[in-house]
Amino acid sequence: MSSQSLSDAEIQAVKQALITRRSEKGDLLLGAQLGQLIAKTIAPRLLRDLPILRDLAEDEFRELVELVPDALSTADVQYRIIADQTPVSLTHQDLKSVSGPELWKFFSNPNQSCSLAIEPAAGIIYVAPLRAIFPVGLQKFERMDSEDYRVLAGQFAAQQDSPLREKLEKCLVEPHYYDLWIAALRAASSPERKLLKIWEILRTEHIAKRLGERLTIAGVSVALQAEIISAARARKKPATQQVIAQETAPASIVHPWSAPHTADAVTDNEALERLREIVHASVDRMSITELREVRIPAGILLDVAQQKRS
């Protein structure tokens, strides 16, 4: 046992303190409150001599507390006390459905302490606390975990030249590797080689692929899969970024006939882009038999073939 680890006696003392707090003040507490409780319980030992609170909660206290979904969006993270707590059975009225970017967050972020379930026929996915028991008729929907990203990062690192490859691989042997990994990519990036951006693109495609695989396992139709994935990976620029982009655009590219963009035109363009994403995602998941049945105008096929030759 390392000097930073808590003893079994200390973990049991923290467990009893958490159970007592739950009986007095309920099962939720902020990260700062959890830190105070741990510090008081293990005194005279100092909290600063231990790993950071998030790591403690995920490792040594994973049977005692769980991170509340959406906690990362608040000023301080929030935890739920689960020590000696029986998993809760949910009804359909208790369920919260998630889609679009919210589904992407809960599915792809291992730091979101939650569980997912799916209603395959409708393609509806629900989020609930980690220890929840979903109603009959719903299937558990497996989320991505940090090891999934570690494997992907290992493949990415192996493609790099030495000594960067060794530096990246060194990050991946650490238990909590991701912050080190991102820092190493950022340090190695340059205007000519934007490694961090390349990684984020690769990661995004990997998440979309995994989401599609999970939907396939659940028995969701190909067309519905494409719609769910397209909506989940949709990202819109914040309004401030759109204004800055408009204000800094060179005057030479603002043509008189393109200046008056109407709301209908913007809506049509967004709909077209989304339709294209859905079609591309659908094609990627088709068998050879299904592809043979796709009807594409001959002129488009000819244009694409000529483009590839040039």
Backbone torsions as a table, in degrees:
resi	resn	phi	psi	omega
1	MET	NA	126.6	-179.3
2	SER	-71.0	163.7	-179.5
3	SER	-66.7	-18.4	-179.0
4	GLN	-87.0	-14.4	-176.2
5	SER	-78.5	154.6	174.7
6	LEU	-88.6	145.9	176.3
7	SER	-76.0	163.8	177.4
8	ASP	-59.0	-38.0	-180.0
9	ALA	-64.4	-40.3	179.3
10	GLU	-67.1	-40.3	178.6
11	ILE	-64.0	-40.5	177.8
12	GLN	-65.4	-36.4	178.9
13	ALA	-66.7	-40.9	177.1
14	VAL	-64.5	-39.9	179.0
15	LYS	-59.5	-46.8	-179.6
16	GLN	-65.3	-37.1	178.1
17	ALA	-65.0	-38.0	178.6
18	LEU	-67.9	-41.3	179.3
19	ILE	-63.9	-40.8	177.4
20	THR	-62.9	-44.4	179.6
21	ARG	-62.2	-40.8	-179.7
22	ARG	-61.0	-40.1	-179.5
23	SER	-68.7	-25.2	-177.1
24	GLU	-95.6	-37.4	-171.0
25	LYS	-129.8	7.7	-179.5
26	GLY	94.3	178.4	-170.3
27	ASP	-94.9	1.9	-179.3
28	LEU	-106.4	143.2	174.3
29	LEU	-154.9	151.1	179.5
30	LEU	-76.9	162.1	178.6
31	GLY	-58.1	-40.9	179.0
32	ALA	-62.6	-38.1	179.2
33	GLN	-68.7	-38.0	177.0
34	LEU	-64.0	-42.2	178.1
35	GLY	-60.6	-41.9	178.8
36	GLN	-64.5	-40.6	-179.5
37	LEU	-63.5	-44.5	-179.5
38	ILE	-64.9	-44.7	-179.0
39	ALA	-59.6	-42.6	-179.3
40	LYS	-66.8	-36.8	-175.2
41	THR	-73.6	-37.0	-175.1
42	ILE	-94.8	0.4	179.2
43	ALA	-54.1	142.4	13.3
44	PRO	-85.7	1.6	175.7
45	ARG	-63.4	144.5	-174.5
46	LEU	-97.2	138.9	179.7
47	LEU	-62.9	-32.5	-177.3
48	ARG	-67.3	-16.1	178.4
49	ASP	-82.5	-5.2	-178.0
50	LEU	-102.2	168.2	173.7
51	PRO	-58.0	166.1	179.6
52	ILE	-61.1	156.2	-172.8
53	LEU	-57.0	-42.0	-179.2
54	ARG	-58.7	-42.1	179.4
55	ASP	-67.2	-39.6	177.1
56	LEU	-60.3	-44.4	-178.3
57	ALA	-64.3	-37.3	-177.1
58	GLU	-79.0	-28.4	-175.1
59	ASP	-103.0	-78.3	-172.1
60	GLU	-73.3	-23.1	-177.9
61	PHE	-113.3	19.4	-175.6
62	ARG	-64.6	-21.4	176.2
63	GLU	-90.5	-1.7	-175.5
64	LEU	-110.5	-38.0	-178.4
65	VAL	-137.6	156.6	173.4
66	GLU	-135.3	147.3	178.1
67	LEU	-72.3	131.8	-179.3
68	VAL	-76.2	130.8	176.0
69	PRO	-52.9	140.2	-177.4
70	ASP	77.6	1.2	-177.9
71	ALA	-63.8	-29.0	-177.6
72	LEU	-68.8	-14.3	-178.8
73	SER	-88.9	-1.6	-179.0
74	THR	-101.7	171.3	-179.3
75	ALA	-63.4	-34.7	177.8
76	ASP	-132.7	141.2	179.3
77	VAL	-65.5	157.2	-179.0
78	GLN	-125.5	139.6	-178.8
79	TYR	-118.8	154.1	174.0
80	ARG	-114.4	132.1	178.3
81	ILE	-77.8	121.7	-178.8
82	ILE	-119.3	4.5	-179.4
83	ALA	-56.4	128.7	179.0
84	ASP	53.4	33.9	-178.2
85	GLN	-107.1	129.9	178.4
86	THR	-74.6	135.3	177.0
87	PRO	-53.6	141.5	-175.0
88	VAL	-94.5	129.8	175.2
89	SER	-83.4	129.8	-178.1
90	LEU	-102.2	152.5	171.8
91	THR	-104.3	171.9	178.8
92	HIS	-62.5	-28.5	179.5
93	GLN	-70.9	-22.5	-178.9
94	ASP	-83.8	-12.4	-170.1
95	LEU	-79.7	147.7	173.5
96	LYS	-121.0	120.5	178.9
97	SER	-83.5	148.2	178.6
98	VAL	-132.1	143.9	178.2
99	SER	-152.8	175.9	178.0
100	GLY	60.6	-149.9	-178.8
101	PRO	-57.4	-28.1	178.5
102	GLU	-66.2	-41.3	175.7
103	LEU	-62.8	-43.1	178.9
104	TRP	-55.7	-44.7	-178.6
105	LYS	-62.5	-50.6	-176.4
106	PHE	-68.9	-32.7	-178.8
107	PHE	-75.6	-39.1	-168.4
108	SER	-99.0	-17.5	-173.8
109	ASN	-98.6	106.7	-179.4
110	PRO	-62.1	-19.9	-179.8
111	ASN	-76.1	-11.7	175.9
112	GLN	-81.7	109.4	-178.6
113	SER	-83.5	95.8	-176.7
114	CYS	-160.3	174.9	173.2
115	SER	-129.3	153.7	-179.8
116	LEU	-122.1	149.4	173.7
117	ALA	-141.5	157.6	-175.2
118	ILE	-131.9	145.0	170.3
119	GLU	-100.4	97.6	-167.0
120	PRO	-57.6	-43.9	-174.9
121	ALA	-61.2	-39.6	-178.2
122	ALA	-93.2	-13.2	-177.8
123	GLY	69.7	25.4	-179.1
124	ILE	-93.8	129.7	-178.7
125	ILE	-113.3	136.6	-175.9
126	TYR	-117.6	147.1	176.5
127	VAL	-115.0	145.5	-179.3
128	ALA	-154.4	169.5	175.5
129	PRO	-56.4	158.1	-173.0
130	LEU	-57.3	-36.5	-174.3
131	ARG	-98.5	16.8	-178.1
132	ALA	-74.5	150.6	173.1
133	ILE	-110.2	117.8	-175.9
134	PHE	-79.5	156.1	179.1
135	PRO	-63.0	158.5	175.9
136	VAL	-60.9	139.8	-179.1
137	GLY	106.4	-16.2	177.2
138	LEU	-104.6	145.3	177.8
139	GLN	-103.4	142.3	174.7
140	LYS	-63.6	136.4	-177.9
141	PHE	-114.2	105.4	-173.7
142	GLU	-67.3	131.7	179.1
143	ARG	-90.3	168.0	173.9
144	MET	-80.0	151.9	177.5
145	ASP	-126.9	175.1	-174.2
146	SER	-64.7	-28.6	179.9
147	GLU	-68.1	-30.6	176.7
148	ASP	-60.5	-44.1	178.8
149	TYR	-70.8	-32.3	179.4
150	ARG	-62.9	-42.0	178.2
151	VAL	-62.7	-46.2	179.3
152	LEU	-61.6	-43.2	179.3
153	ALA	-63.5	-37.2	177.7
154	GLY	-62.7	-40.2	177.5
155	GLN	-65.8	-39.9	178.9
156	PHE	-65.3	-44.1	-179.4
157	ALA	-62.6	-39.1	-177.3
158	ALA	-64.0	-20.6	-179.2
159	GLN	-86.0	-7.1	-177.0
160	GLN	-90.6	157.9	178.2
161	ASP	-81.7	156.9	174.8
162	SER	-72.6	144.6	6.6
163	PRO	-91.5	1.2	-179.6
164	LEU	-62.6	-38.5	-179.1
165	ARG	-57.6	-46.5	-179.2
166	GLU	-65.4	-37.0	179.9
167	LYS	-65.4	-41.9	179.3
168	LEU	-69.2	-41.2	-179.3
169	GLU	-65.5	-30.9	177.4
170	LYS	-64.0	-36.2	178.2
171	CYS	-62.5	-36.2	-170.4
172	LEU	-76.2	-10.8	177.4
173	VAL	-85.0	-10.4	179.2
174	GLU	-77.3	143.4	178.8
175	PRO	-57.5	-43.7	178.8
176	HIS	-112.2	82.1	-167.2
177	TYR	-90.4	-19.7	-161.9
178	TYR	-66.9	-42.1	178.9
179	ASP	-62.7	-39.0	177.6
180	LEU	-65.0	-40.4	-179.9
181	TRP	-61.4	-48.1	-179.1
182	ILE	-64.8	-41.5	179.5
183	ALA	-62.6	-39.6	179.8
184	ALA	-67.2	-41.0	178.0
185	LEU	-65.3	-40.8	-179.9
186	ARG	-64.7	-41.9	-178.8
187	ALA	-66.6	-32.2	-177.1
188	ALA	-88.4	-8.1	-178.1
189	SER	-75.2	154.6	177.9
190	SER	-148.7	166.6	178.1
191	PRO	-57.6	-30.0	-179.7
192	GLU	-81.6	-29.6	-177.1
193	ARG	-136.2	96.3	-175.9
194	LYS	-87.9	78.5	-174.5
195	LEU	-60.5	-41.0	-177.9
196	LEU	-64.4	-40.6	178.3
197	LYS	-66.8	-40.7	177.7
198	ILE	-60.8	-42.3	178.9
199	TRP	-62.8	-43.9	-178.5
200	GLU	-63.7	-37.5	176.7
201	ILE	-65.4	-45.4	178.9
202	LEU	-61.3	-43.6	-179.7
203	ARG	-62.7	-42.4	179.8
204	THR	-61.8	-44.8	179.2
205	GLU	-65.1	-35.5	179.2
206	HIS	-65.7	-42.1	178.3
207	ILE	-62.6	-45.3	179.6
208	ALA	-61.0	-39.3	178.8
209	LYS	-64.8	-46.1	179.9
210	ARG	-63.9	-40.0	178.2
211	LEU	-61.4	-42.1	177.4
212	GLY	-62.9	-40.1	179.2
213	GLU	-64.0	-41.9	179.5
214	ARG	-65.7	-38.2	178.9
215	LEU	-66.7	-37.4	177.4
216	THR	-63.9	-45.5	178.7
217	ILE	-59.5	-36.8	-179.2
218	ALA	-73.8	-15.2	179.0
219	GLY	90.9	20.4	178.8
220	VAL	-75.8	140.1	-178.5
221	SER	-62.2	154.4	-177.8
222	VAL	-60.3	-44.2	-178.5
223	ALA	-62.8	-41.7	-179.6
224	LEU	-70.4	-35.2	175.4
225	GLN	-57.4	-48.2	-177.9
226	ALA	-60.5	-39.7	-179.9
227	GLU	-67.4	-42.6	-179.5
228	ILE	-64.4	-45.4	-177.9
229	ILE	-66.1	-43.4	-180.0
230	SER	-60.4	-44.0	179.7
231	ALA	-68.4	-36.3	-176.8
232	ALA	-68.5	-37.2	-175.7
233	ARG	-91.0	1.0	-179.6
234	ALA	-63.5	133.2	177.2
235	ARG	-133.9	128.2	177.5
236	LYS	-108.9	140.8	176.0
237	LYS	-67.3	139.4	173.5
238	PRO	-57.3	150.9	-177.1
239	ALA	-55.9	-37.8	-178.5
240	THR	-63.5	-38.2	178.8
241	GLN	-67.2	-37.8	179.4
242	GLN	-64.7	-40.0	179.5
243	VAL	-65.5	-43.9	179.4
244	ILE	-61.5	-43.0	-179.8
245	ALA	-61.4	-40.2	179.7
246	GLN	-68.1	-40.2	-176.7
247	GLU	-71.8	-29.4	-176.4
248	THR	-96.8	-0.6	179.7
249	ALA	-65.9	135.0	178.7
250	PRO	-60.2	141.4	-177.5
251	ALA	-63.3	-27.7	-175.5
252	SER	-65.3	-21.2	-177.6
253	ILE	-96.5	1.1	178.4
254	VAL	-96.4	98.4	-177.0
255	HIS	-86.7	149.5	-179.1
256	PRO	-58.1	-35.2	-176.4
257	TRP	-80.7	-10.7	-179.3
258	SER	-109.1	-4.0	-175.7
259	ALA	-67.3	-48.2	-175.4
260	PRO	-79.2	77.5	177.8
261	HIS	-76.4	119.6	177.8
262	THR	-88.2	163.5	178.3
263	ALA	-61.7	-35.7	-179.6
264	ASP	-65.0	-39.3	-179.1
265	ALA	-65.3	-43.0	178.3
266	VAL	-61.8	-43.9	-180.0
267	THR	-61.7	-42.4	179.6
268	ASP	-62.6	-43.0	179.5
269	ASN	-63.6	-42.6	178.9
270	GLU	-64.1	-40.2	179.4
271	ALA	-64.9	-40.1	179.3
272	LEU	-64.3	-44.5	179.5
273	GLU	-62.5	-41.5	-179.8
274	ARG	-66.4	-39.5	178.5
275	LEU	-62.7	-41.2	179.0
276	ARG	-63.2	-41.7	178.2
277	GLU	-60.7	-42.6	-179.7
278	ILE	-64.0	-43.5	-179.4
279	VAL	-64.3	-45.5	179.6
280	HIS	-60.1	-46.0	-179.3
281	ALA	-63.6	-36.9	179.6
282	SER	-66.2	-45.0	-179.2
283	VAL	-61.0	-40.4	-179.2
284	ASP	-61.1	-23.3	-175.6
285	ARG	-104.1	5.1	-177.6
286	MET	-85.5	149.6	172.9
287	SER	-80.9	171.5	179.5
288	ILE	-63.0	-35.1	178.9
289	THR	-66.0	-43.2	179.6
290	GLU	-67.3	-36.9	178.9
291	LEU	-64.1	-35.8	179.7
292	ARG	-64.4	-21.8	-178.0
293	GLU	-91.3	-5.6	179.6
294	VAL	-73.2	130.5	-178.8
295	ARG	-99.4	115.6	179.7
296	ILE	-124.4	131.9	178.8
297	PRO	-54.7	137.6	-177.3
298	ALA	-60.2	-35.3	-179.3
299	GLY	-61.2	-39.5	178.7
300	ILE	-66.7	-43.0	178.5
301	LEU	-60.1	-41.4	-179.9
302	LEU	-65.6	-43.6	179.4
303	ASP	-60.6	-43.6	-179.6
304	VAL	-65.3	-42.1	-179.1
305	ALA	-63.1	-41.3	178.8
306	GLN	-66.8	-37.2	177.9
307	GLN	-61.3	-42.3	-177.6
308	LYS	-68.6	-28.8	179.1
309	ARG	-75.3	-29.0	-175.9
310	SER	-77.1	NA	NA
